[in-house]
Amino acid sequence: GYCFVTHRRPTQHKALSPYNKTITMALPAQVATGTFLYLIMGAALLGLVFASRLTGRFSKDNADIANVVIVICTFSTWLFWLCAWMHQWHPLIKPIYGE
């Protein structure tokens, strides 16, 4: 076949070759580590709210609100971190250096 956009014949890329079985899709270790840390942070904050509820520092209504806020904030900050990490992992726009 011929590509009318690049005016070249397509080349077979090694990573896309059906005969190359060494390349696998996997979750990057940094994403797994960061996700684990966010889970630990969220669980620790929920534990603090639970302890505050047991000691009487928070009322039931305030503890319920705090639990919802912690879950939403933990998920939102994790999602923001994940998007920022993935944006820097394989950037779509690469700098063009002058001569």
C-alpha positions as CSV (number, residue, x, y, z in Angstrom):
1,G,0.0,0.0,0.0
2,Y,0.9,3.6,-0.4
3,C,0.2,6.4,2.0
4,F,-1.0,9.6,0.3
5,V,-0.4,11.7,3.3
6,T,3.3,10.9,3.8
7,H,4.0,9.9,0.2
8,R,5.8,6.7,1.4
9,R,5.1,3.1,1.6
10,P,4.3,1.9,5.2
11,T,7.1,0.2,7.0
12,Q,6.7,-2.7,9.4
13,H,7.5,-1.5,12.9
14,K,9.2,-4.0,15.2
15,A,6.9,-3.3,18.1
16,L,3.8,-3.8,16.0
17,S,5.1,-7.0,14.3
18,P,2.8,-10.0,15.0
19,Y,5.9,-12.2,15.4
20,N,7.4,-10.1,18.2
21,K,5.9,-11.6,21.4
22,T,8.2,-10.0,23.9
23,I,6.3,-6.7,24.1
24,T,3.4,-6.8,26.5
25,M,0.9,-4.3,27.7
26,A,1.3,-3.7,31.4
27,L,0.5,-1.1,34.1
28,P,3.6,1.0,34.7
29,A,5.2,0.5,38.1
30,Q,5.0,4.3,38.8
31,V,1.3,4.3,38.3
32,A,0.8,1.3,40.6
33,T,3.0,2.9,43.3
34,G,1.3,6.2,43.1
35,T,-2.2,4.6,43.1
36,F,-1.2,2.6,46.2
37,L,0.1,5.7,48.0
38,Y,-3.2,7.6,47.3
39,L,-5.1,4.6,48.6
40,I,-3.0,4.6,51.8
41,M,-3.4,8.3,52.2
42,G,-7.2,8.1,51.7
43,A,-7.5,5.2,54.2
44,A,-5.4,7.1,56.7
45,L,-7.6,10.1,56.5
46,L,-10.8,8.0,56.8
47,G,-9.2,6.3,59.8
48,L,-8.6,9.8,61.4
49,V,-12.3,10.6,60.9
50,F,-13.3,7.3,62.3
51,A,-11.1,7.9,65.4
52,S,-12.5,11.4,65.8
53,R,-16.0,10.0,65.6
54,L,-15.2,7.4,68.4
55,T,-13.7,10.1,70.7
56,G,-16.7,12.3,70.2
57,R,-14.8,15.1,68.5
58,F,-17.0,14.8,65.3
59,S,-20.8,14.3,65.4
60,K,-22.3,11.6,63.1
61,D,-23.3,14.2,60.5
62,N,-19.9,15.9,60.5
63,A,-18.1,12.5,60.2
64,D,-20.4,11.5,57.3
65,I,-19.6,14.8,55.5
66,A,-15.9,14.4,56.2
67,N,-16.0,10.8,54.7
68,V,-17.6,12.0,51.5
69,V,-15.2,14.9,51.2
70,I,-12.2,12.7,51.8
71,V,-13.2,10.1,49.2
72,I,-14.0,12.8,46.5
73,C,-10.8,14.8,47.2
74,T,-8.6,11.7,47.2
75,F,-10.1,10.5,43.9
76,S,-9.9,13.9,42.3
77,T,-6.3,14.5,43.3
78,W,-5.3,11.0,42.2
79,L,-7.0,11.6,38.8
80,F,-5.2,14.9,38.4
81,W,-1.9,13.3,39.3
82,L,-2.5,10.4,36.9
83,C,-3.4,12.8,34.0
84,A,-0.3,14.9,34.7
85,W,1.9,11.8,34.9
86,M,0.5,10.3,31.7
87,H,0.9,13.6,29.9
88,Q,4.6,13.6,30.7
89,W,5.0,9.9,30.0
90,H,4.4,10.1,26.2
91,P,4.1,13.7,25.3
92,L,2.1,14.4,22.1
93,I,3.9,17.6,21.3
94,K,7.7,17.5,21.1
95,P,9.9,20.6,21.2
96,I,11.5,21.7,17.9
97,Y,15.0,23.0,18.5
98,G,16.4,25.8,16.4
99,E,19.8,25.4,14.7
